[in-house]
C-alpha cells in the first residue's frame, strides 16, 4: 500500500504544469509535510528534476509509467496528468513488459473489416486489446463488448495466419496464442467472463506478471506458424 503522503505529493505534481512553477516548499506547505520529505520522495523519480527547489517534469508520460511501476494507481495518475489516450497508455505499458505493440491495427477477412485498439506481441502470446474509457458499465454493455471482441479474435486468427505481417514480426515463432481481452479505466477486480478477461488499467501490471495462472481459463486462438 502506497503511503498517503506520497500519493498526495505525486498527485500535486502531475496535476501541475511546467509552465506554472511549483516549488518543494509550496507542496510541503499545502500538504502539511516537511520539505525534506517532499524533496527526498520526488528525487526518487527519474522523470522529475528539482532545480533551485522548483519541481520540473521531464517527461509526463514517462512519469506516469514510472509511478505505475512503483505501485501507484496508474488510472488516478494518468487522468490527473491529463492523459486521455487510453490506447497509447496501454501500448506503453505492454512495451514495458517486452511486448511489441501496434495501435489501431486494421485487418480484413472475407470482406469483413475490423480494428484492434492495441495489438501486443511477445512470443508466443498475442493480446488483442479492446480499450474502454467506461466510467460506468452496464452488464449488457459488458456482454456486448465481450462478444464483439470474441468475434474480432476469431476473424483475426483466420486473417493473420500466413500473412506477411505475422511472418515479419514473428520470425522464429513456431506458433502463436491469441488472447482477446478488454481493458477499462473502471476500478473493478479482474474478472473472466466466458473466457475473456476484463482488466482494469490499474490491474494490468499484475495481470501480465501473473498471466500464466490465467491461461487455462482464457479463450485462446492457436495459430501454427510452421
SEBA-930451 format. One record per residue: residue in one letter; x, y, z of N, C-alpha, C, O in turn. Coordinates in steps of 0.1 Angstrom, whole numbers, plus 5000, padded with zeros to 4 digits. Layout:
// SEBA-930451
AXYZXYZXYZXYZ...
This chain:
// SEBA-930451
X500849885000500050005000500950135000501850145009X500650214990501450344989501050435000499850455003X502050495007501750595017500950715012501150765001X499950755020499050865016499850995013499451065003X500851025021501651145018502251135004502351244997X502751025000503451004987502351024976502651084966X501250974978500150984968499751134966499551174955X499651204977499251344977500351424970500051514962X501651394973502751474967502751454952502851544944X502651324948502751294933501551344926501651404915X500351344932499151394926499251544924498851594913X499851614933500051754932500951794920500751884913X502051714919503051744909502451714895502651794886X501851594893501351564880500151644875499951664863X499451704885498351794882498851934878498152014872X500151964880500652094877501252094863501351994856X501652214859502252224846503652294848503852374857X504652254839505952314840505952464837506852534841X504852504831504752654828504452724841504752844842X503852654850503552724863504552664873504452544877X505352754878506452704887505852654900505052724907X506252534904505752474917507052434925507852364919X507152484937508352454945508052354955506952314959X509152294960509152194970508452254983507652184989X508752384986508152444998506652464996505952445006X506252494984504752514982504052384984502952384990X504652274979503952144980503952104995502952065000X505052135002505152095016504152175024503452125033X504052305022503152395029501652355027500852345036X501352325014499952295011499552165017498352145021X500452065018500051935023500451915038500051815044X501152015044501552005058502551895060502551815070X503551885050504551785051505851855051506051965045X506951795057508251865057508851875043508651785035X509551975041510152005028511251895024511351855013X511951845034512951745032512251615028512851545019X511051585033510351455029509951475014510151375007X509351585011508951604997510151594987510051534977X511251664991512451664982512951524980513251484969X513051454991513651314990512751224982513251144974X511451234984510551154976510551184961510651094953X510451304958510451344944511751314937511851294925X512851324944514151294939514351154935515251114927X513451064939513550924936513050894922513150784917X512350994915511850974902512851024891513351134892X513150944881514050974871513451084862514151164855X512151094861511451194852511051324859510351404854X511651344871511451464879512851524882513751454887X512951654879514151724883513851844892512851914890X514651854903514451974912515652064910516752024913X515352184906516452284903516052404911515052474909X516952444921516752554930515352544936514652644937X515052424940513752394947512552404939511452384944X512652424926511552424916511452284910512452224906X510252234910510052094905509652094890508752164886X510452024882510152014868509951864864510651774869X508951844855508751714850509451704836509151784827X510351604835511051594822510151534812510051584800X509451424815508551354806507351304813507451214821X506251374811505051334819504551194816504251124826X504651144804504251004801505150914808504750804813X506450944808507450864814507250854829507450754836X506850974835506550974849505350894853505350824863X504350894845503150804847503550664848503150584857X504350614838504850474838505750444850505550344856X506550544853507550524864506750504877507050424886X505750594879504850584891504150454892504050384902X503650404880502950274879503850164884503450074891X505150164879506050054882506450064897506849964903X506250174903506550184918505350144926505350144938X504150114919503050064927501850164928500950134935X502050284922500950384923499750344914499950274905X498650404917497450374909497550454896497450574896X497750374886498050434873496850514867497050614860X495650464870494450534865494350674870494150774863X494550684884494450814890495650914885495351024882X496850854884497950934880497750984865498051094862X497350894857497250924843496151024840496351124832X495051014847493951114845494351244851493951354845X495051244862495451374868496451444859496551574858X497251364852498251424843497751474830498451534822X496451444828495751494815495851394804495651424792X496351274807496451164797495151104794494651034802X494551134782493251074779493350964769492350904766X494550944763494650844752494950704759496050674761X493850634761494050504768494750404760495550324765X494550404746495250314738496750334738497550244739X497150464738498650494739499250444752500350394753X498450474763498950434776499150284777500150234782X498150214772498150064773499350014765500049924769X499550074753500650034745502050054752502849964751X502150164758503450194766503650094777504750044779X502550054784502649964795503049824790503949764796X502449784779502849654773504349654769505049554771X504749764763506149764759507149764771508249704770X506749814782507549794794507749654798508749624805X506849564794506949424797507549344785507449224784X508149414775508849354765508049314752508449244744X506849374752505949344740506149444729506449564732X506049394717505949484705504449524704503649434706X504149644701502749694701502449764688503349834682X501149754684500649824673499249874677498449804681X499150004675497850074678496950084666497350104655X495650074669494650084658494949994646494950044635X495249874649495649774639494349734631493449674637X494449754618493249714609493649594601494749564597X492549504600492749384591491449354584490349414588X491549264575490349234567490249084565491349014563X489049024566488848884563487548864556486448894562X487548814544486348784536485448904536484248894539X485949024532485249144531484749204545484049304545X485149144556484849194569486049274574487149214575X485849404577486949484582486849504597485749534602X487949494604487949514619489149594623490149604616X489049654635490149724640490449684655489449664662X491649674658492049634672492749754678493649814672X492249794690492849914696494349904699495149984694X494749794705496149764708496449624705495749534711X497449594697497849464694499249454701500149524698X499349354710500649334718501149194716500449104717X502449184712503049054709504349034716505249114716X504448914722505748864727505648714727504748654733X506548644721506448504718506148424731506748444742X505048344730504248314719502848384720501948354712X502748484728501448554731501148664722502048754719X499948674717499448794710498148834718497148764718X498148954723497049014730496249104721496849194715X494949084720494049174712493349254723492449204730X493649384724493149464735492049564730492249644721X490949554736489849654733489849744745489549704756X490149874743490349974754489050054756488450114746X488550054768487250114771487450224782488050204792X487050344778487050464788485750474796485350584799X485150354799483950354806484150414820485150384827X483250494824483150544838482250454846482350424858X481150414839480250314844479950214833479950254821X479650094836479349994826478149904830478249844841X477149894822476049804825476449664820477349644812X475849564826476149424823475949404808476649334802X474849464802474549444788475749504780476049444769X476349614784477449674777478649584777479349564767X478849524788480049434790479849314781480849264775X478649254781478449134773478549164759479149084751X478049274754478249314740479649334736480149284726X480449404745481849424742482649294741483549274733X482249194750482949064751482648994738483648934732X481448994733481148914721481748974709482248904700X481849104708482449174697483949144697484549124687X484549144709486049114710486248964706487348934700X485448884710485548744707485548724691486348644685X484548794685484448794670485748844664486248784654X486248954669487549014663488648914664489448894655X488748844676489848744677489748634668490748584662X488548584666488248474656488648514642489348444635X488248634638488548684624490048704623490648684613X490648764633492048794633492848664632493748664623X492548564639493248434638493248374625494148304620X492148394618491948344604492748434594493448384585X492548564596493148664586494648664587495348684577X495148654599496648674601497448554598498648574596X496848444598497648314595498248324582497548334571X499648314581500348314568500448454562501048464551X499948554569500148694564501548744565502348694573X501848834556503248894557503548964570504648964575X502449024575502649094588503149004599504149034605X502548894601502948794612504248734609505048714618X504448704596505748644592506948734595507948694600X506748864593507748964595508048984610509248994614X507048994618507249034632507348914641507748924653X507048794636507148674644508148574639507948454639X509248624634510348544629510848454640511148494651X510948324637511448224647510348164656510548074663X509148224655508048174663507548034657507448034645X507247934665506747814660505247824660504547754651X504647894669503247914670502948034677503748104683X501648074676501148194684499848164691499048084686X499748224703498448204710497848344711498348434717X496648354706495948484705494948494717494048404718X495048604725494148614736493448754735494048854736X492148754733491348874734491048924748490648834756X491349044751491049104764490449234763490549304753X489749284774489249414774489849494786489949434797X490349614783491049694793490149814796489749884786X489849844808488949954812489550044823490349994831X489250174823489650254834488850234847489150284857X487750154845486950124857487750054867488449964864X487650094880488350024891487549904895486749914904X487749794888487049664892488049554893489049564887X487749454901488549344903488649274889487749274881X489849214886489949134874488949024873488748944882X488249024862487148924860487448854847487948914837X486948724846486948654833485548614830484948534838X485048664819483648644815483648554802484148604792X483148434803483148344792484448344784484548344772X485548334792486848314786487648434782488748434778X487048554785487648684781487948764794486948794801X489148804796489548884807489149024806489349094796X488549084816488249224817489149284828489049254840X490149364824491249404832491149554834491049634824X491149604847491249744849492649794846493549714847X492749914842494049974838495049954850496249924848X494549974862495449964874495849824877496849804884X495149724871495449584874496249524862496649404863X496549604852497249544840498549494844498949384839X499349564852500649514856500649384862501349294858X499749364872499649234879499149124870499549004871X498249164861497749064851498849004842498948884840X499749094837500849054829501848974837502448874831X502149014849503048934857502548794860503248694860X501248784863500648654867499948584855499148494858X500148624843499448574832499348424831498348374827X500448364834500548214832499448144841498948034837X499048204852498048144860496648164855495648104859X496448244844495148264838494948194825493848174820X496048144819496048074806494847974805494147974795X494747894814493847774813492347824813491447744809X492047944818490647984818490348094808489148144808X491248124799491048224789490848164775491448064772X490048224767489848184753491248204746491848314748X491648104739492948114732492748064717492147954715X493248144708493148104694494548074689495448154688X494747944686496047894683496447904669495547874660X497547964665498047974652499347904650500347934656X499347804641500547724638501347804628500847844617X502647834631503447914622504547834615505447894609X504447704615505447624607505347654593506147604585
